[in-house]
Amino acid sequence: MTGELDGKVVFITGAARGQGRAHAVRLATEGADIIAVDIAGPLPPSVPYDSATPDDLAETIRLVEATGQRIRAEQVDVRDLANLTATVDRGVAEFGRLDAIVANAGISAPQTWDEITPDSFRDIMDINVTGVWNTVIAGARHIIAGGNGGSIVLISSAAGLKMQPFMVHYTASKHAVTGMARGLAAELGKHRIRVNSLHPGAVNTPMGTGDMLAALGRTLETNPPLAHMITPFLPDWVAEPEDVADAVYWLVSGGSRLVTAAAIAVDLGSTQY
């Protein structure tokens, strides 16, 4: 622990498990108090992996508190701006400030272009794009009010830099997040708020549970050559959530104080060809 984030408060969405939990624990380890939300309940029908649960969110609370830091965590859907805003307001009232936002919540659904229904397209966009926007709206005004500047990290994807086969709706949503980060960086820069997008490739999280791998395999069978589009350079193939959390920490910390409007890939090189 460096204490780099001592006294800081960070708002994180999708914090019940996987990358969101890793971000919360890593930033708490560096001294931050955490405001966390997660739907911790059923995801849209097109999502083939297991949903997070209230027990998952409780485990995140336990792990953050084990670092000695405070956490306020609530079950909130990022599509619900009113409840999201109220949650952040309560967290800031309790902890006294907000310094950073990590908009991590998102969903994925492998489907060929002609299998995507209006409902599944809408669900992906509502959570991955509008949900990210809502997250910023709910928290940015508190960072501005603090007058100390801050950092906003929008978790996009390798699919936000390079198209992801068999996920047109997901690719569109993550490209939108990439553009959103750049636009916000321009407008919030006058408040010394940095905004960057982070682009993980394959990560070892519960997104691989349920029928997710079967769904990926089935779509790949419709056009096998496209599988080579996401081959990484490094032999690891899959990152751990903590690897992505390292990058989140850097973007929140003073070590990246001059970095804004950047798209940072943590994808083992898979988007570079």
Secondary structure, 3 states (H helix, E strand, C coil): CCCCCCCCEEEEECCCCHHHHHHHHHHHHCCCEEEEEECCCCCCCCCCCCCCCHHHHHHHHHHHHCCCCCEEEEECCCCCHHHHHHHHHHHHHHHCCCCEEEECCCCCCCCCCCCCCHHHHHHHHHHHHHHHHHHHHHHHHHHHHHCCCEEEEEECCHHHCCCCCCCHHHHHHHHHHHHHHHHHHHHHHHHCEEEEEEEECCECCHHHCCCHHHHHHHHHCCCHHHHHHHCCCCCCCCECHHHHHHHHHHHHCHHHCCCCCCEEEECCCCCCC
